[in-house]
Amino acid sequence: MPKQKRHRSLLIQLLVMTAAMFGFGFLLVPLYDVFCEVTGFGGRTNSVAIAVEEAPDLSREIRVEFVTTVNEYAQFEFAADTDSMMVVPGKMYYATFTAKNLAAIPKVAQAVPSVAPTSAAEHFTKIECFCFTSQEFVANEERALPLQFIVNPELPDYVDTITLQYTFFDTASTAANLEN
């Protein structure tokens, strides 16, 4: 009997460890999102619209570069209408991106932003952004996507270039490929 009790005890311990590891794996993504939001790690910027007041720092100019990529499973063309622009911290700016559904059927896409260097992420604020919501496209539709942003004048002095990078995902295709 002592041997059978040890086996049962070991089995219970293994089941508890398995459940704990599954729970940790399940919570890892939300925990990482919270960590990135709190620390600015990973170049994350705000994910909802924010109201701000303009207070330009005319003594300084920052280059904002726009980089776009399309996820390998997305049947889209996606590009910034301009590669870069010079901005004055504290002043509001507008940029546009163009996306086109290359499929003969309706598609839903989502743009995921990141900012480099990561120290600039907390100082780059999107006022209006197509990345806040999923974008629905009819077959072969092409559309301009707006971005309104401001760079906080408290951006560290050593940062003279900010790169805003968007990755465009076909949400249905990405989900289907993750399941396979």
C-alpha positions in Angstrom: 0.0 0.0 0.0 2.7 2.6 0.7 3.9 2.2 -2.9 0.3 2.8 -4.2 0.0 5.9 -2.0 3.3 7.3 -3.3 2.1 6.8 -6.9 -1.2 8.5 -6.2 0.6 11.4 -4.5 3.0 11.7 -7.4 0.0 11.6 -9.9 -1.8 14.4 -8.0 1.4 16.5 -7.9 1.9 16.1 -11.6 -1.7 17.0 -12.4 -1.4 20.1 -10.2 1.8 21.1 -11.9 0.3 20.5 -15.4 -2.7 22.7 -14.5 -0.4 25.4 -13.1 1.7 25.4 -16.3 -1.3 25.6 -18.5 -2.7 28.5 -16.4 0.6 30.3 -16.6 0.8 29.8 -20.4 -2.8 31.0 -20.8 -2.1 34.2 -18.7 1.3 34.9 -20.3 -0.1 37.0 -23.2 -2.3 39.3 -21.0 0.5 39.7 -18.5 3.0 40.6 -21.3 0.5 43.2 -22.6 0.1 44.8 -19.2 3.9 44.8 -18.8 4.4 46.5 -22.2 1.7 49.1 -21.4 3.2 50.0 -18.0 6.8 50.1 -19.1 6.5 51.1 -22.8 8.6 48.0 -23.6 8.2 46.7 -27.1 7.5 50.0 -28.7 3.8 50.0 -27.9 1.9 53.2 -28.1 -1.6 54.1 -27.0 -4.3 51.8 -28.4 -7.3 54.3 -28.1 -7.8 57.9 -29.0 -6.4 60.5 -26.6 -7.2 64.2 -26.4 -4.1 66.5 -26.2 -3.3 70.1 -26.4 -0.7 71.5 -28.8 2.3 73.1 -27.2 5.0 73.2 -29.9 8.7 73.2 -29.1 10.0 75.2 -32.1 13.6 74.8 -31.1 13.6 71.2 -32.2 12.7 68.9 -35.2 12.2 65.2 -35.2 12.2 62.9 -38.2 9.3 60.4 -38.1 9.7 57.5 -40.4 6.9 55.3 -41.6 7.5 51.6 -42.2 4.9 49.1 -43.3 4.8 45.4 -43.7 2.0 42.9 -44.6 1.7 39.7 -42.7 2.6 36.7 -45.0 -1.0 35.4 -44.9 -2.7 38.7 -45.8 -3.9 39.4 -49.3 -3.3 43.1 -49.1 -1.2 45.9 -50.3 -0.3 48.4 -47.6 2.0 51.4 -47.7 2.5 54.8 -46.1 1.7 57.7 -48.5 5.1 59.3 -47.5 8.2 57.6 -46.2 8.9 60.2 -43.5 8.2 63.7 -42.3 9.9 66.3 -40.1 7.8 67.2 -37.1 8.0 69.7 -34.3 7.4 68.2 -30.8 4.1 69.4 -29.4 2.5 70.0 -32.7 -0.3 67.9 -34.3 0.4 66.1 -37.6 -1.5 64.0 -40.1 -0.3 61.2 -42.2 -2.2 58.7 -44.4 -1.6 55.1 -45.4 -3.2 53.2 -48.3 -4.5 49.7 -48.1 -5.9 47.5 -50.8 -7.7 44.2 -50.5 -6.2 42.0 -53.3 -8.8 39.3 -52.8 -12.1 38.9 -54.7 -13.9 38.5 -51.4 -14.5 40.8 -48.4 -11.7 40.8 -45.9 -11.1 42.2 -42.4 -7.7 43.5 -41.5 -6.0 45.0 -38.4 -2.8 47.1 -38.3 -0.5 46.6 -35.3 1.8 49.5 -34.5 5.2 49.7 -32.8 7.6 52.5 -32.2 11.4 52.5 -32.2 13.4 53.4 -30.3 11.4 52.0 -27.4 12.2 55.1 -25.3 10.1 57.2 -27.8 7.0 55.0 -27.5 5.6 56.8 -24.5 6.2 60.1 -26.2 4.4 59.3 -29.4 0.7 59.7 -29.1 -1.9 58.7 -31.7 -4.9 61.0 -31.6 -6.8 59.2 -34.4 -5.5 56.0 -35.9 -6.8 53.3 -38.2 -5.1 50.8 -36.0 -7.6 51.4 -33.2 -10.2 49.2 -34.9 -10.4 46.4 -37.5 -10.8 47.6 -41.0 -13.5 45.9 -43.2 -12.8 45.8 -47.0 -15.1 44.7 -49.8 -13.6 42.7 -52.6 -10.7 44.6 -54.3 -11.4 47.8 -52.3 -8.6 50.4 -51.9 -8.8 52.9 -49.1 -6.9 55.8 -47.5 -6.3 55.2 -43.7 -5.8 58.3 -41.5 -3.3 58.8 -38.7 -3.3 61.9 -36.5 -0.4 62.1 -34.0 1.7 64.3 -31.8 5.2 63.8 -30.3 5.5 64.9 -26.7 8.0 67.8 -26.2 9.5 65.8 -23.3 11.0 63.3 -25.8 14.6 62.7 -24.7 17.0 65.0 -26.5 19.1 62.2 -27.8 16.1 60.9 -29.9 16.2 62.7 -33.3 14.4 60.0 -35.3 11.3 58.0 -34.5 10.2 55.0 -36.6 6.6 54.1 -36.6 6.1 50.6 -38.0 2.8 49.0 -38.8 2.2 45.3 -39.6 -1.1 44.7 -41.5 -2.8 41.4 -40.7 -5.8 39.7 -42.4 -7.5 38.7 -39.2 -9.4 35.7 -40.6 -6.4 34.3 -42.5 -4.1 34.8 -39.5 -6.5 33.0 -37.1 -7.0 30.2 -39.6 -3.3 29.6 -40.0 -2.7 29.7 -36.3 -5.2 26.9 -35.9 -3.4 24.6 -38.4 
